[in-house]
Amino acid sequence: MLVLVAPGQGAQTPGFLTPWLDVPGVADRLTWWSAVTGLDLIHYGTKADAETIRDTAIAQPLLVASGLVAALALFPHPSDAYRVVGGAAGHSVGELTAAAGTGVITAESAMVLVRERGKAMAAAAAVTETGMSAVLGGDADAVVAKITEHGLTPANMNGAGQIVAAGTLPQLEAFAADPPEKARVRPLAVAGAFHTHHMAPAVDRLAELVPGVTVRDPRTPYISNTDGAVLHDGREIVKRLVSQVSHPVRWDLCMETMRDLGVTAIIEVPPAGTLTGLAKRALPGVETLALKTPDDLDAARALVEKHGTPSEFDASPTWRLVVAPFKGIVKQSAVRAGDTLAPGTEVAVVESHRDRQPVTVPHGGTVVEWLVEDGDPVAPGMPLLRIHPQGAV
């Protein structure tokens, strides 16, 4: 199984988009998305210096645009991707790239949302001097305890021995002077304490916008930063895109879900390298490819040919399925074939060592059939129930 992943803020480097302009169509798309965002994305991706593209309001649209143009270079016809890509995930702002890539929102909607996300997060970061520091090594529980002790938030749980602490600069300075045992603390070149309560104003801004966004269910499994769950309800994905701005990124759980899915290969879209680096340490045996320049496209196509398999979502009408959020045991409710269910009705619970999560019917409709038995073990994204939607003929 092949998964595509998109990196978050901090992965960008000066000039990283320059070689991509030689790929037919890339400059045209970037020019169009520059009009959507009000930013000269070609300039920022080719000519701007590191300090300029560190600006959150610039970095975030640049990241999403670069990931999407590279994905379209790999799959010029997006429908081809759904037949071979088994899942998608993005780290932080990379979730918008993944949402557009899986068909939940359009590329234009993603660019509008990332424009407003970047501006709002930059404004929130300007209220108080805040930042983030990576903690490398140490016992994970001890690291989180020490982070909390200093009033900080474990904003990114990245796995592979990396946790990112976020908070005010004085808090981070005190933390650096009193690091967790057997761990190194390294300040990150970011403009604020992302994925903490400091970003609450940005959440409010995005919440104003998303009711007007056209949303569809994903064409391939979407793995959420919130808890590593596989989601199949486009509205839930967009809801999480908003709330995730002020909540920790659980990339460790995303990679755990990839392991449970049986992922055998990962391709990271540009500016690539960060997430494949984490996967090499956390997912041994999984082939990885950082799609950094067009020179990597042939190798990426070979990896697609070797590991690509159809998604179960694309094999069946997406509006008919209710799926498992993660690996566990399914406990059915008293729902039977022929029952008519209102949107949001709970139909099952999936229990695992990680969590216990209710499974609901996002759209409502008539139950066609259960695809599992009560008490069955289930995998992430596995179809549980088939629904005939309300209003369908």
C-alpha positions in Angstrom: 0.0 0.0 0.0 1.2 3.5 -1.0 0.6 6.6 1.1 1.2 10.2 0.0 2.2 12.7 2.8 2.6 16.5 2.8 5.0 18.3 5.2 4.2 21.3 7.5 5.7 24.7 8.1 9.4 24.8 8.6 10.1 22.4 5.7 10.5 25.2 3.2 13.9 26.4 2.0 14.9 29.3 -0.3 14.5 28.5 -4.0 13.0 25.0 -3.5 10.4 25.6 -6.2 12.8 26.7 -8.9 13.3 23.3 -10.7 9.5 22.7 -10.7 8.9 25.6 -13.0 10.4 23.5 -15.8 7.5 21.1 -15.5 4.6 21.9 -18.0 1.6 23.5 -16.2 3.4 24.2 -12.9 4.0 27.9 -13.6 0.4 28.3 -14.8 -1.1 26.8 -11.7 1.2 28.8 -9.4 0.2 32.0 -11.3 -3.5 31.1 -10.8 -3.1 30.3 -7.1 -1.1 33.4 -6.7 -4.2 35.3 -7.8 -6.3 33.3 -5.3 -3.9 34.0 -2.4 -2.8 37.5 -3.2 0.8 36.3 -3.0 3.5 35.9 -5.7 4.1 32.3 -5.1 6.6 31.9 -7.9 8.7 34.7 -6.4 8.5 33.4 -2.9 9.3 29.8 -4.0 12.3 30.8 -6.2 13.8 34.2 -5.2 12.8 35.0 -1.6 15.3 34.5 1.3 14.8 32.2 4.3 13.7 35.0 6.6 11.0 36.1 4.2 9.5 32.7 3.7 9.6 32.0 7.4 6.6 34.4 7.6 3.6 32.3 8.4 1.3 34.2 6.1 3.7 33.4 3.2 5.1 30.0 4.2 1.7 28.2 4.6 0.3 29.0 1.1 3.7 28.3 -0.4 3.7 24.8 1.2 0.2 23.8 0.1 0.8 25.1 -3.4 4.1 23.3 -3.8 2.6 20.0 -2.6 -0.3 20.2 -4.9 1.7 21.1 -8.1 4.1 18.2 -7.4 1.2 15.8 -6.8 -0.3 16.9 -10.1 3.0 16.4 -11.8 3.1 12.8 -10.5 -0.6 12.3 -11.4 -1.6 14.7 -14.2 -5.1 13.1 -14.1 -6.1 13.0 -10.4 -8.5 10.2 -10.9 -5.5 8.0 -11.7 -4.2 8.6 -8.2 -7.3 7.3 -6.5 -6.8 3.9 -8.2 -3.3 3.5 -6.8 -2.9 5.6 -3.6 -4.1 3.8 -0.5 -4.1 6.8 1.8 -3.0 10.4 2.4 -1.9 12.5 5.4 -0.4 15.9 6.0 1.5 17.3 8.9 -0.2 20.5 10.3 -0.8 22.8 7.3 0.0 19.8 5.1 -3.5 18.5 6.1 -4.9 21.1 3.7 -2.7 19.6 0.9 -4.0 16.2 1.8 -7.7 17.4 1.9 -7.4 18.8 -1.6 -5.5 15.7 -2.8 -8.1 13.3 -1.6 -10.9 15.3 -3.2 -12.5 16.7 0.1 -12.1 20.3 -1.1 -10.9 21.9 -4.3 -7.4 23.2 -4.8 -8.9 26.7 -4.9 -10.7 26.2 -1.6 -7.5 24.9 -0.1 -5.6 28.0 -1.2 -8.3 30.3 0.2 -8.3 28.5 3.5 -4.5 28.4 3.8 -4.3 32.1 2.9 -6.7 32.9 5.8 -5.1 30.3 8.1 -1.6 31.8 7.5 -2.7 35.4 8.0 -4.8 34.6 11.2 -2.0 32.5 12.7 0.6 35.2 12.0 -1.7 37.7 13.7 -2.2 35.4 16.7 1.5 34.9 17.0 2.1 38.6 17.0 0.0 39.1 20.2 2.6 37.4 22.5 6.2 36.4 21.8 5.9 32.7 21.4 7.9 29.9 19.7 8.6 26.2 19.5 11.5 23.9 20.3 12.2 20.4 19.2 13.0 17.8 21.9 15.2 15.0 20.5 15.6 11.8 22.5 14.6 10.9 26.0 11.7 8.9 27.3 8.5 10.2 25.7 6.4 10.3 28.9 9.3 12.0 30.8 9.6 14.6 28.0 5.9 15.4 28.0 5.9 15.7 31.8 8.8 18.1 31.7 7.2 20.1 28.9 4.0 20.4 31.0 6.0 21.3 34.1 7.2 24.4 32.4 3.7 25.4 31.3 4.4 24.5 27.7 2.3 22.4 25.3 3.6 19.2 23.5 2.4 20.7 20.2 3.8 18.1 17.8 4.1 14.5 18.9 6.2 13.4 15.9 7.3 9.9 16.9 10.8 8.6 16.2 12.1 10.3 19.3 10.9 13.8 18.5 8.4 16.0 20.4 8.0 19.7 19.9 7.3 22.0 22.8 5.5 25.3 22.3 4.7 28.3 24.4 6.1 31.7 25.3 9.7 32.6 24.8 10.4 32.9 28.6 8.9 29.4 29.1 11.0 28.0 26.3 14.2 29.5 27.7 13.5 28.1 31.1 12.8 24.7 29.5 16.0 24.8 27.6 17.9 25.4 30.8 16.1 22.5 32.5 15.8 19.8 29.7 14.4 16.4 30.1 16.9 13.7 31.0 18.8 12.2 28.0 17.2 14.7 25.6 18.4 17.6 23.5 16.4 20.8 23.1 16.7 22.7 19.8 14.8 26.0 19.1 12.9 26.0 15.8 12.8 28.8 13.3 9.0 29.3 13.4 7.0 32.4 14.1 4.8 31.3 17.0 3.4 28.6 19.3 1.4 26.8 16.7 -1.1 24.1 17.8 -1.6 25.6 21.2 -4.2 27.9 22.8 -2.3 30.9 21.5 -3.8 30.1 18.1 -7.5 30.3 19.2 -8.2 33.5 17.2 -7.1 31.7 14.0 -9.6 28.9 14.8 -12.4 31.5 15.1 -11.5 33.0 11.7 -11.5 29.6 9.9 -14.7 28.6 11.6 -16.3 31.7 10.0 -15.2 30.5 6.5 -15.8 26.8 6.3 -19.6 26.8 6.3 -19.4 28.2 2.7 -16.9 25.6 1.4 -18.1 22.8 -0.9 -17.1 19.6 0.8 -17.1 16.0 -0.5 -16.1 12.7 1.1 -12.5 11.6 0.4 -11.8 9.3 -2.5 -9.0 7.5 -0.5 -8.4 7.1 3.2 -7.5 10.4 5.0 -5.5 10.1 8.2 -6.2 12.8 10.7 -3.5 14.6 12.8 -6.0 14.8 15.7 -5.7 11.1 16.7 -4.4 9.2 13.6 -8.0 8.1 12.8 -8.9 7.2 9.2 -11.8 9.5 8.2 -14.4 9.0 5.5 -16.7 12.0 6.3 -15.6 15.1 4.4 -17.5 17.4 6.8 -15.6 15.9 9.8 -12.3 16.3 8.0 -13.0 20.0 7.4 -14.2 20.4 11.0 -10.9 19.0 12.2 -8.9 21.2 9.8 -10.3 24.1 11.8 -9.9 22.8 15.4 -6.4 21.3 14.7 -4.9 24.8 14.5 -5.0 25.1 18.3 -4.5 21.4 19.1 -1.4 19.2 19.1 -0.4 17.3 16.0 -0.3 13.5 16.7 2.0 12.5 13.8 3.1 9.5 15.9 -0.5 8.2 15.8 -0.7 8.9 12.1 2.4 6.7 11.5 0.9 4.0 13.9 -2.2 4.0 11.7 0.0 3.6 8.6 1.6 0.6 10.2 -1.9 -0.8 11.0 -3.0 -0.2 7.4 0.0 -2.3 6.1 1.6 0.6 4.3 4.6 -0.5 2.3 5.7 2.8 0.7 5.5 6.5 1.4 6.0 9.4 -1.0 6.4 12.9 0.5 5.5 15.9 -1.7 7.7 19.0 -1.6 9.4 20.6 0.2 10.1 16.9 1.0 12.4 15.2 3.5 11.1 15.8 7.0 8.3 13.2 7.1 10.2 10.6 5.2 13.0 11.1 7.7 10.6 10.3 10.6 9.2 7.3 8.7 12.6 5.8 8.2 13.1 5.7 12.0 9.5 4.8 13.0 8.5 2.5 10.1 11.4 0.3 9.3 10.9 -1.8 6.2 8.7 0.8 4.5 10.1 2.3 1.3 10.2 6.1 1.3 10.8 8.7 -1.3 11.2 12.4 -0.8 9.9 14.1 -4.0 12.2 17.1 -3.8 12.7 18.0 -7.5 11.3 16.8 -10.9 14.4 14.6 -11.1 12.7 12.4 -8.5 9.5 11.9 -10.6 10.7 8.7 -12.4 11.7 7.1 -9.1 8.3 8.1 -7.7 6.4 6.6 -10.6 8.4 3.4 -10.2 7.4 3.3 -6.5 3.8 3.9 -7.5 4.0 1.0 -10.0 5.5 -1.3 -7.3 3.3 -0.5 -4.3 0.1 1.1 -5.7 -3.2 -0.6 -4.9 -6.8 0.6 -5.2 -8.4 2.2 -2.2 -11.5 0.5 -0.9 -13.1 3.9 -0.8 -12.8 4.3 -4.6 -13.8 0.8 -5.3 -17.3 1.5 -3.8 -19.5 4.6 -4.0 -18.1 6.7 -1.2 -21.5 7.9 0.1 -22.5 4.3 0.9 -19.8 3.4 3.4 -19.2 3.8 7.2 -15.6 2.9 8.1 -13.5 2.1 11.1 -11.4 5.0 12.4 -8.5 2.8 13.5 -7.5 -0.8 14.3 -9.6 -2.5 17.0 -12.7 -4.6 17.8 -16.1 -3.5 16.5 -19.1 -3.6 18.7 -22.3 -3.1 16.8 -25.4 -1.3 18.0 -28.9 -2.6 17.5 -29.0 -1.6 13.8 -30.3 -3.9 11.2 -30.7 -4.0 7.4 -33.7 -1.9 6.4 -33.5 0.5 9.3 -33.7 4.2 8.4 -31.1 6.3 10.3 -30.8 10.0 10.9 -27.5 11.7 10.2 -25.2 11.3 13.2 -26.8 8.1 14.4 -24.3 5.9 16.3 -24.1 2.5 14.7 -21.0 1.0 16.4 -18.1 1.5 18.7 -14.5 0.6 17.8 -12.2 -0.2 20.8 -8.5 -0.5 20.8 -5.5 -0.2 23.1 -5.4 3.5 21.9 -9.0 4.6 22.3 -12.7 3.8 22.3 -14.5 5.8 19.6 -18.2 5.8 18.5 -18.9 5.3 14.8 -21.7 7.4 13.4 -23.6 7.6 10.1 -22.5 11.0 8.6 -25.2 11.3 6.0 -28.1 9.2 7.2 -30.1 6.8 5.1 -31.3 3.2 4.9 -29.1 0.4 6.1 -28.3 -2.0 3.2 -26.0 -4.4 5.1 -23.3 -4.9 7.7 -20.0 -5.8 6.2 -18.6 -7.1 9.5 -19.8 -9.2 12.4 -20.2 -8.0 15.9 -16.9 -8.5 17.7 -14.8 -8.7 14.5 -11.3 -7.2 14.4 -11.2 -4.3 12.0 -8.4 -2.3 10.3 -8.2 1.5 9.9 -10.6 2.6 7.1 -12.2 -0.8 6.8 -15.8 -0.6 5.6 -18.2 -1.6 8.4 -21.7 -0.7 7.1 -23.3 0.0 3.7 -25.9 2.8 3.6 -28.4 3.8 0.9 -28.4 7.6 1.4 -31.5 9.7 2.1 -32.8 11.1 -1.1 -30.9 8.7 -3.4 -32.7 6.9 -6.1 
